[in-house]
Each structure stands twice: as structure tokens, then as C-alpha cells.
């Protein structure tokens, strides 16, 4: 990394913090973009509200009608979108760093399918409530993540083995999901298909608080171990020589990524490809080595909010679930990424 791009801040007591100027600028711009898109999205709907009035209402200076629409109806949906996007972006960055592969995202590894299986079990077999379905998705994602880790273990978890095991597990769980749908009655099948699409429709404060609490615990934990994760990208031997407890760091970060992905899926359904695209786009913007955890998190939040706005406004009267929009855009990006990787001789 060029020294002209790196700065150090020194505090009293000898504490020094180094940061990449370009990465910091990218993070600030992404945060501004995500917040600006959030304000626009809150003002979008059958009852449009100008951005100035949205800001005034958020500050507690709106009329009763605006406060109900903004604070009770639209703000929770936007907050869920920001938290889900940030969780998927951060989880995707961790998995891509651990696997050292741009395809090593929760979408490809099957964590979303595992969470879907847990939700389908609650819907089809137990006709569960919304909270029970969310819990089933969380447990399903955790079980799938543990299974992938154990199956990929062979004196450690490495690169393409993790990706290949994940693809295999994803295929198996996808088949199980298809079987569960065939066993459901018409009402439960329709409910399951709606959930599997991935949507922010109808999200309220009941989804905000658990997701916020999870992020409040996991995000500092992940960022606190970011240095160890970055060291592991140089190889296990070098990492051990530098004093990094490689498998401990890898297990902790993968568990955090599984929880982030499963929690996001439990809140909004399997929103595809955000975890795949956000880290890669963040890396290209920052041009910085390493996992780019904070830029990926901000990119994921911005991507999902913009996709949700597009799902509501870009198709006229036909509002699409946000998972459809991210699936289409992510699929195009995945094809482009495969072409790039093939030209580079990596696949």
C-alpha cells in the first residue's frame, strides 16, 4: 500500500491508528449515499413526502399524519433494509476473505438456502408464526454453516475446498427445499414462496430490534479481529509466524458471518447476491488489499436501499420484491465476474 494513501493519527499515551485515506473517503461517500437514498425511500409511496419534510419529521417536527407514515410505516422498513444490507455485505466480505475467493459468498456456499430450509420447515410442517419462521431461518443458517465448516475441515479450512463443499451442500439443501414445497398445502406453499423471494414489505419494529441487537454485538467483534483476518490472507504459515491464532480467528469470523447472514435472512428472507457483489464493488472502489470490512458493510447497505427503491418505483405500478431486483442485478454481476476470473486463468 502506498504511503501517500496511508495516514496515522497519534493520541496521548502513544496510541497510533493507521488508516487508508481513499478507503475512508469511500466509506464516507457510501454512508452519505445510503442515508440520502433512505430519506428518498421514506418519502416514496402512495403518499409522497418531500425530503425536507421527511427530515423535519425524523427530527420530531412533523404533523401527526407525517409522523405516522414516516415513523410507524416507512422508517422500520428502511432500517431493516440498511441492517440487512450491512449484515450481508459484512458477512460476504468475511467469507470471501476466509476462502480467498471472490465466489466464496453466502449465496454460493448455501447459507441462504440453509436458512430457507429452516423457515420452510416452520411454515410447512408447523404452520409457524412470523417469529417462529424467523427463528427457524436463523437455526437453519447456523446448522448449514456448521455443516459446511466440518465437511470442509482438513487440517484447517482453505479456499476452494470451502467453496466446493458449500456448493455441494447448497445443492442438497435446495433439493430439500423443493421437496418441502411439494408437501405443503396451497396456503402454506404460497406463503413460503413469498418468503423465499426476499422482501422488505410489511417490515416493522419487531424486525428492527433483534437485527440491531445482533449487529451491535457482532460488528464490533468482527472489526476487533479484522487484523487477524487480514493476516490470514497471507497464508497460514506467515500468519502463525506473526503470532496469529489462525484457526481461532477463522472459526470466530466464520461463525460471526454465519450469524450475520442467517439473521439478515430471518429478517427479510433470502435476498440474493448482495453478499457476493458488495465486497467486490467495495474492493474496486477502495483499491485496497484486505477484507475491506467497513466499506463492504456500507456498500451492502447502500445497494439494498437503492434496490428497494428501484423495486418500488422503477417498474411503474408493479412493485417487485427487493430480492427479485438484487437477484437480476447480482446474476449479471456473477456472469461478469466469472468471465473476468476465467480470463485471469483462476477458473
Residue pairs with C-beta under 8 A, 6 or more apart in sequence:
1 20
1 288
1 289
5 20
5 21
5 22
6 18
6 19
6 20
6 21
7 18
7 19
7 21
8 16
8 17
8 18
8 19
9 16
9 17
9 18
9 19
10 16
11 17
20 286
20 288
22 286
22 287
22 288
23 286
23 288
23 292
23 294
23 295
26 282
26 285
26 286
26 295
27 294
27 295
27 298
30 282
30 295
30 298
30 299
30 301
30 302
31 298
33 302
33 306
34 82
34 85
34 298
34 301
34 302
34 305
37 302
37 305
37 306
37 309
38 78
38 81
38 82
38 305
39 51
39 54
39 55
40 51
40 309
41 74
41 78
41 81
41 305
41 308
41 309
41 312
42 49
42 54
42 58
42 70
42 74
42 75
42 78
43 49
43 50
43 51
43 53
43 54
44 309
44 312
44 313
45 69
45 74
45 312
47 69
49 57
49 66
49 69
49 70
53 62
53 66
54 70
56 62
57 66
57 67
57 70
57 71
58 70
58 71
58 75
62 70
72 204
76 203
76 204
76 205
76 207
76 208
77 200
77 201
77 203
77 204
77 308
78 305
78 308
79 208
79 212
80 200
80 203
80 207
80 208
80 211
80 267
80 268
81 200
81 203
81 268
81 301
81 304
81 305
81 308
81 322
82 301
82 304
82 305
83 208
83 211
83 212
83 215
83 264
83 267
83 301
84 200
84 211
84 264
84 267
84 268
84 271
84 274
84 304
85 274
85 278
85 300
85 301
85 302
85 303
85 304
85 305
86 215
86 219
86 297
86 298
86 300
86 301
87 211
87 214
87 215
87 260
87 261
87 263
87 264
87 300
88 106
88 260
88 261
88 264
88 271
88 274
88 275
88 278
88 300
88 304
89 274
89 275
89 278
89 279
89 282
89 296
89 297
89 298
89 299
89 300
89 301
89 303
90 219
90 222
90 257
90 260
90 293
90 296
90 297
90 300
91 106
91 256
91 257
91 258
91 260
91 261
91 264
91 275
92 105
92 106
92 107
92 257
92 274
92 275
92 276
92 278
92 279
92 296
92 300
93 278
93 279
93 282
93 291
93 292
93 293
93 296
93 297
94 222
94 229
94 253
94 254
94 256
94 257
94 260
94 291
94 293
95 104
95 105
95 106
95 109
95 254
95 257
95 275
96 102
96 104
96 105
96 279
96 280
96 291
97 229
97 230
97 232
97 233
97 253
97 290
97 291
98 104
98 157
98 162
98 229
98 232
98 250
98 253
98 254
98 257
99 158
99 159
99 160
99 162
99 163
100 159
100 233
101 159
101 160
101 162
101 163
102 279
102 280
102 337
102 341
103 163
103 276
103 337
103 341
104 159
104 162
104 163
104 166
105 275
105 276
105 279
106 112
106 257
106 261
106 275
107 272
107 273
107 275
107 276
107 330
108 163
108 166
108 167
108 170
108 276
109 148
109 162
109 163
109 166
109 167
109 169
109 170
110 144
110 148
110 166
110 167
110 169
110 170
110 171
110 173
110 174
111 141
111 144
111 145
111 148
111 166
111 258
111 261
111 262
111 265
112 141
112 261
112 265
112 270
112 272
113 144
113 170
113 173
113 174
113 177
113 270
114 140
114 141
114 143
114 144
114 145
114 147
114 169
114 173
114 262
115 137
115 138
115 140
115 141
115 144
115 261
115 262
115 265
115 266
115 270
116 137
116 140
116 173
116 177
116 196
116 265
116 269
116 270
117 140
117 144
117 173
117 176
117 177
117 180
118 136
118 137
118 138
118 139
118 140
118 141
118 143
119 133
119 134
119 136
119 137
119 140
119 192
119 195
119 196
119 265
119 266
119 269
120 136
120 177
120 180
120 181
120 184
120 192
120 196
121 136
121 140
121 180
122 128
122 132
122 133
122 135
122 136
122 137
123 133
123 136
123 184
123 188
123 191
123 192
123 195
124 180
124 181
124 183
124 184
124 188
124 189
124 192
125 180
126 132
127 188
128 136
130 206
131 206
133 195
133 266
134 207
134 210
134 266
134 267
135 266
137 262
137 265
137 266
138 259
138 262
138 263
138 265
138 266
139 262
140 262
141 258
141 259
141 261
141 262
141 263
141 265
141 266
142 258
142 259
142 262
144 169
144 173
144 258
145 254
145 255
145 257
145 258
145 261
145 262
146 258
147 169
148 162
148 165
148 166
148 169
149 157
149 251
149 254
151 165
151 169
152 158
152 161
152 162
152 165
152 166
154 161
156 236
156 246
156 247
156 250
157 247
157 250
157 254
177 196
180 192
181 189
181 192
181 193
184 192
194 321
195 269
196 269
196 270
197 269
197 321
197 323
197 324
198 268
198 269
198 270
198 271
198 272
198 321
198 322
198 323
198 324
198 326
198 327
199 268
199 269
199 321
199 322
199 323
200 268
200 308
200 322
201 321
203 267
203 268
207 267
207 268
210 263
210 267
211 263
211 264
211 267
214 259
214 260
214 263
215 260
218 256
218 259
218 260
219 297
221 252
221 256
222 253
222 256
222 257
222 293
223 293
223 294
225 249
225 252
225 253
226 290
226 291
226 293
228 239
228 244
228 245
228 249
229 249
229 250
229 253
229 291
229 293
230 289
230 290
230 291
231 238
231 239
231 242
231 244
232 239
232 244
232 246
232 249
232 250
233 289
233 290
233 291
236 246
239 246
240 246
261 275
264 271
265 271
268 322
268 323
269 321
269 323
270 323
271 304
271 322
271 323
271 326
272 323
272 326
272 327
272 330
273 326
273 327
273 329
273 330
273 331
273 333
273 334
274 300
274 303
274 304
274 307
274 326
274 330
275 300
276 330
276 333
276 334
277 303
277 329
277 330
277 333
278 296
278 297
278 299
278 300
278 303
279 291
279 292
279 296
279 299
280 333
280 337
281 299
281 303
282 292
282 295
282 296
282 298
282 299
283 292
283 295
283 296
285 295
285 299
286 292
286 295
288 295
303 326
304 322
304 326
307 322
307 325
307 326
307 329
308 322
308 325
310 325
311 319
311 320
311 321
311 322
311 324
311 325
312 319
338 347
341 347
